[in-house]
Amino acid sequence: MKLFLPLILLFCFLITPSSVRSQDAVITSPNKDINMKIFIENGTLLYTVNYKDAVILEKSPLGLQTNEGDFTTSLSFVEKSENKISKTYTQDKIKRSKVNYEANTLKYTFQNGKGQKMSVLFQISNNDIAFRYELPAWGDRRACVVVEEITGFRFPSYTTAFLSYMMGPMGAFARTSPSYESGYQVDVPIGNTKSNTGYVFPGLFKVGENGWALLSETGVSSLYCASHLSAYKEGLYTVEYPNQKENNGFGSVGAQLSLPGATPWRTITVGKELKPIVETTIPFDVVEPLYEPIKKYKHGRGTWSWIVWQDNSMNWDDQVKYIDLASEMGYEYILIDALWDTNIGHDKMVKLIEYANSKNVDIFLWYNSNGGFNDAPQGPRNKMSTSVERKKEMKWLKDAGVKGLKVDFFGGDKQETMRLYEDILSDANDYGLMIIFHGCTLPRGWERMYPNYVGSEAVLASEMLIFSEGVRNDEAFYASLHPFIRNTVGSMEFGGVLLNKYLNKGNKEGQKRQTTDAFQLATAILFQNPVQMFALTPNNLFDTKDFVIDFMKKVPTTWDETLYIDGYPGKYTVIARRHGDHWYIAGVNAEKEPINLKLELPMYAATKAQLISDDKKQEIIQKEVNINKNGILEVTLQPRGGFVLSK
């Protein structure tokens, strides 16, 4: 008996513990900095994330609830498999034109109490985690509805958050919300983030001294709804599906899937510092183009009368002035905004397009997206909401020589609305038209998925500077956030660079701008979008310094490389972007006092460059600076001011 007892104990150790341990899976990044563990505990699938041995996420839940089976409880392990991914792709609409993506993958398969299987596919690159649920067919069942997701993010209690509220449904102008146009809570303890409506993606978190984490999602198409972060409850944020009241209550809040099928990707970008947050390309790394472009689309800059001159400018004479402005600036486009259909008309628009083309300027036209889901009165209405009308209108647009559309007023994240986004994009490509979305949701990998997609608002953008004194007062504060949060995951059609001192046609009194001219120039670099309609006005050609106009004539909107230089969200930001061989460095200050910075700029080492900045009176100045062989530049950012450096 004494002989057999150790053998029995050894047998128990080898069999029982190993079967428990076999449920656990560990996946690391290629450089080993990220360590992610996946395991089942008390029937629930959980995961943790460490970065350089520091905790980023504590035990956090995974799982879906479908109308065919519950995959949140009573789960058991089935199998796991590992692999590697290595790919290189080019993309001319994001922050980097050539991307090398390498990741380790883990597919973790589990089953519920009914024996139905499901998998979670994880892909981990050096600073990014992406994962999605993959649903097989279950016997004869070839379709299901995902009704809820319990994917959660449990940060350590000392974490602070940088979050934007999810707008409530059927509110704001003409019942068009949610449209991702809220302000931010910044550096707030997570226990104080308890919005009833939750928070939009992306969300940024500072995990004490452990590092930073950015949460978002990508790969949302017509096959699923978009989601957002829930309110903070019981120490946890979860993935939350749209509010039933969105889009006037029409459409379901979950997702209808053909089986086998998959959810969009949930993404987590981590870093000890902010550099990986600003430079991440994960929204595009894990998606692929959904169709081929019918032609090569031309990106660029444009003018836009509505932003400062508003509705009254929607007439022939004022549009001619803005076409002439675009031509003088060497810009590729003019955006003709709402009400053109009644104030100018389709027939005269053809003549206006001919005039623009004679000046080497092409046209974007504004459209209202709405059918039956909001009350926005501006026209053209009901031209984009149904296939028949959309194709009729797009044929006319193609024949008239229009190059792109700005489609406005969506107000929802349901799968029903995602289908409308995709239908507009797909049909527009058939007619060679680019698409900008406004009053809309966050783009989720769309720059890569849809070849003719060229930007979304989805931010408290330039129009609110016209309408709200509070937003004007906080303009620098918001600008210092966008490169770290909203704009780091997707193109942002902001419509900025306002050079009028007063944000109206008279430019003498009224809505006074609170930021400097140098600040405004810096946002042309900080805010990334492949087609950007700038808020210049014809009078700026005469009431602004020549070097300011010269800079705006040369500024590009597409980039080959983007680098984080310095900054802290909500305080100040310095970003470098490269177009071809030409580097632009830009910074803004959101603080009430000047900031003295010592910047490391190796791309400018031992060279001369042109620095545009503010003097102590906050007047814009330009001077030539010599940068030493170590690439060090000392610069002072005035309050609500900025700078740009270029050759």
Residue, then its C-alpha position, 0 to 999 in steps of 0.5 A: m500500500k505504501l508503494f501504491l500511494p505515491l503512484i496514485l498521488l502522482f497519477c492524480f497530479l498528472i491527470t487532474p491538474s493537467s486537464v484543468r490547465s489544458q483549458d488555459a491559454v496564453i498568447t504573447s506579442p511577437n516581442k513578448d511585451i504583451n501577455m494575454k491569458i484566456f481561461i474558463e472559471n466557474g463556467t465563464l470565459l475570462y481573459t487578462v492582459n499584462y504589458k511588460d509584466a504590468v497589469i492592464l486588464e484584470k479578469s474580464p469576461l468574454g461571451l455572446q448571447t444568441n437566440e439559438g444558445d447562451f455562450t456566457t455561462s456553463l462553458s467548457f473548453v474544447e480545443k485551441s490552436e496557434n498560428k502566426i500572421s505576417k503581411t504587408y499592405t499599402q493604404d493611401k488614406i490613413k496615417r501610414s501608407k505602407v504597413n507591415y503587420e505581424a501577429n501571433t494568433l490563438k483560436y480558443t474554442f469552447q462549448n455551452g451546456k447544450g454542446q454548441k461550439m463557438s470560438v474566439l480568434f485572438q491576434i496580437s501584434n507588438n502593441d495591439i490586441a484584436f479579437r472576434y467571435e466566430l460562430p459555426a453552423w449548429g447542425d441544421r441551423r444556418a442563421c442566428v441573432v446575436v442579442e447581447e455581448i458580455t465582452g468586458f474590460r476590467f481595469p485596475s481601480y486606479t485607472t483614469a479615463f478619457l471618454s466621450y459620452m454616447m448621445g441619447p437617441m432621437g435628440a439634438f437637431a431634428r432628432t438626428s442623434p446619436s452622432y458622436e458629437s459629445g465632449y470628453q471627460v478627461d483623466v477622470p477616475i473610472g469610478n466616476t464615469k457613470s454615463n447613463t448612455g455609455y461612451v463611444f469608441p474609442g476610449l482611452f485609459k491611463v492605467g496608473e504607472n502601468g501604461w495606456a490602453l485604447l479600446s475600440e472596434t473595427g471591421v463593422s459592415s452591413l453584417y453587424c451592428a456597431s457598438h459602444l462602451s457601457a457605463y462603468k458598472e461593478g468595476l467593468y465596462t462592457v460592449e453595449y449594442p445600440n439603443q432600441k430607440e435609435n432611428n425612430g425605433f426601427g430595426s433590431v439592436g443586435a445582429q442577424l448573422s448567417l452561419p458560419g459567421a463572425t463579429p467585428w473585431r474588438t481592439i486594445t492598443v497598449g503601451k507604456e507611453l502614448k507613442p503606440i496609441v498615436e501610431t497604431t494601425i490596428p483598425f486597418d491591419v485586421v480588415e480587407p477591402l470588400y470590393e475593388p475601386i472602379k477607378k483611382y480616386k483623387h484625394g485633396r483639399g477643398t473650400w466650403s462656403w457653408i461653414v462660415w457663410q452658412d445657409n445664405s451662401m447657398n446661391w450661384d454668386d457665392q459658390v462662384k466666389y468659393i470656386d475662385l478661392a479653391s482655384e486660387m489656392g490650388y485646391e482640388y475641390i469645393l463642397i457645395d452644402a445643403l439646400w443647393d437643390t432648391n437654391i441653385g437646382h439640378d440644371k444650374m448645378v450642371k453649369l456651375i460644375e462646368y465653371a468649376n472644371s474650367k478653373n480646375v476645381d471638382i465638386f462634392l455635393w451635400y445630401n441628406s441621408n434620411g428616409g423615415f428616421n429623422d426630421a432634418p428638413q434640408g435637401p436634397r432629401n430622400k435621395m440616398s435612403t432607397s436603392v432605386e432613388r439612389k442609383k437614379e441620383m448617382k447616375w445624374l451625378k456621374d453624368a454631371g461630373v460630380k466627384g463625391l458626396k457628403v451624406d449627412f444625418f444618420g443618427g444610429d448604430k443599428q445593423e439597419t443603419m450599417r447596411l445604409y452606410e455600406d449601400i451608399l458606399s457600394d453604389a457610389n463606387d459603381y458611379g465613381l463617387m467618393i463618400i464623406f459621412h457627416g452627422c454619423t458614426l465612427p468609421r471602423g476600418w472603412e478606409r481599407m474596407y471601402p475604396n471610395y470612402v474618404g472620411s467621417e465627421a463623428v466628432l465635435a467638429s468645426e460647425m460647433l465652433i460657429f454655433s457654441e461659445g462653449v465649444r469655441n472656449d474649449e477648441a484647444f482642449y479638444a484639439s489636444l485630444h483628437p490625435f490620441i483618441r478619435n483621429t487615431v482610429g479613423s479619418m476625421e473630416f473636421g472642416g477646420v483651419l478658420l482664419n477669420k477672427y470672427l466666425n461669420k461672413g462679416n468677420k467684424e464682430g460676433q462669434k470670436r475665435q479663441t485660438t491663434d492663427a498658428f494654432q489653426l494652421a497646426t490643425a491642418i497637420l494634426f487632423q488627418n483625413p484624405v479629403q479635407m474641406f478647409a474653412l477658409t473664406p475669400n477675404n482670407l486671401f487679403d486679410t491674412k499674412d502671405f506666408v499663412i496662405d502660402f502654407m495652406k496652398k502647400v499643405p497635403t492631406t495624405w501621409d506616408e508616416t505619422l509619429y508621436i513626438d510629445g504631448y498629453p491628452g487635454k494639455y498639449t500635442v505635438i505630431a509629425r507627419r511625412h508626405g513623400d520626403h517632406w516632414y511636417i511637425a505641428g503642435v498645439n497648447a490647450e493650457k492657460e500658460p505658455i509651454n516650453l518644449k525641447l523636441e527631438l526631431p531626428m528627421y530635421a537634424a542639421t537642417k534649416a526649417q521654417l517655423i510658424s508660431d506665435d509671439k508673446k502677443q499671440e500674433i503669428i510669426q514666421k522665422e527660419v530656425n537652425i536645428n542642431k545635429n542632434g535634431i533638437l528644437e526648442v519651441t514655446l507654445q503660447p496659450r491656445g496657440g500652436f506651431v508648424l515646422s516645415k521646409 
